[in-house]
Amino acid sequence: MTSVDIAAPAVAGIAKNLELSGLASNAHELVCADAFDFLGEATRAVRRWDLVIADPPSFAPNERARQSALAAYRRLAMAAVAVVEPGGRLAFASCSSHVHEADLLELMPPGLRARSITGAASDHPVLPAFPEGRYLDFLFFDVD
């Protein structure tokens, strides 16, 4: 298992949680790196995982950032799929209120079959008067 985050405190948090859970730290590779760089290196080294979870920060903090966010999500999806073992799975998340589920589905590379498409759990309700509150998207795919 491998966890990658650009933020050193996040990686330290993973290490602490592994320790508290009694899980062997040598069974879990912790990497502090930019995910795009890590995925590029993994592709070149022909490293593959049977499950890849891509859960980036919001790439679209405002409407002006929408087009660049879509490009970043597409780039991340392509990089993530490249390291999924054939027959594996990709989980892809977004927390950008300016990018919607349909946008994410449109930018996914070919060779994916959607298993589940969902958003936030029921403990995160969306008020009818504030549809922008539906900003959490989670897509789960089989990778051919």
N, C-alpha and C positions, 0 to 999 in steps of 0.2 A: 504494500500500500504506500502511496506517495501523496503528500499534501504540499501544495505550493501556494505561497502568498508573498506579495511584495513587502508586506509590513512585518518587520522583525517581531514586534509585540504579538502579532497574531500567531506567528510560528511558535513563539515561546508559550503562548496559551495552549496550543495543540500539545506541545511537549508536556506541559503541566497536567492537562486533562488525561493524557496517556498514562502518566505516572499515577494520578489519582485513581484511574480505572484499573490499575494493576496490569496494564498491557505492556508487553516487552517493547521498549523503544527501538531496538534493532530490527523489529519486524515492520516498522513504519518509517519510511524515509521522509524527513522534514527538509523542505527546501525554501529558502528565502530568496526569491527571484521574481522578476517580471514574468507573468504567465506566458506572454507572447514569446519571450526569449526562451523560456523553458520548453515550451511546446515545439518551437523551431529546432532546438537542439535534440529533443527527443525524436522528432521526425527524422532528422539526419542520422541519428544513432539507431534507428529502427526499433525504438522502444515502443511497446504497446501495452495497453491495459484493457481488461474486459469491461470496465466501467470507468467512464470519465465524467466528472461533474464540473461543469463550468458555471461559477456563480460570481460574476464580476460586480463591482460597484456600479452605481448608475453612470452610464455613459452619456445620459441626456438630462442634465440638471435643469435645462430650460428648453423651450421650443426651438430657439436658435441653434442649439446643439444637436437637433434631431438627425440631420443628414450625416454628420460626422459620427454620431452614435450608431446609426444603422450600419455604416461602414465598419466601425469597430466590432459590433456584434457579428457581422458577417465574417470578418477576419478571425475572430475568436472561434466561431463555429467551424470554419474550415480547418483551423489549426487543431481544434479538439478532435474533430472527426478523424483527422490524419493519424492520431495515435490510439484510436479505438481498434482493438482486435476485431477482425472480421467475425460477425456473429455477436459482437459485444453490444454495449448500450451507452448512450449519451444522455446525460441529464443536463439541461440548459436552463438557467434562470435569468430573470431580469427584474430589476427594481426601478425601472425608468417609467415615470408616468407619461412621458411623451413618446414612448415606444410601446406598441400594443402587441398582443398575442399574434394577430394576423401579420403584422410586420415581421415578427420573429420567424413565423412559419414560412413566409415568403423568402427570407434570406438564407434559409438552411440549405446546405449542399444536397445534391441528389444522393440516393442510396440510403435514405433514412425512412423508417416506418414509424409513425407516431403510435406510441403505446398509451400515453396519457398526456393530456393538456389541461392544466389547472392553474389556479391562482392561490391566493391566501386561504387559510383555513377559516372556519366559521367564527373563530375568536377575533377575526379582523374584518368586521362587516364593512360593506360599502354603502354609504348613505345615498339615497336617491338624489338628494340635492347636491351631492359632491361625488360625481362619477369618477373624478380624478383620483379618488381614494382607491380605485382598483388599479394599482400599479405593480403588483407582484404577479409575475408570470413564471410558470414552471412547465417545461416541456420535456418529455421523456421518450426517447426513440430507441428502436432496434437499429443497428447499423449492419447493412449487408456487406 
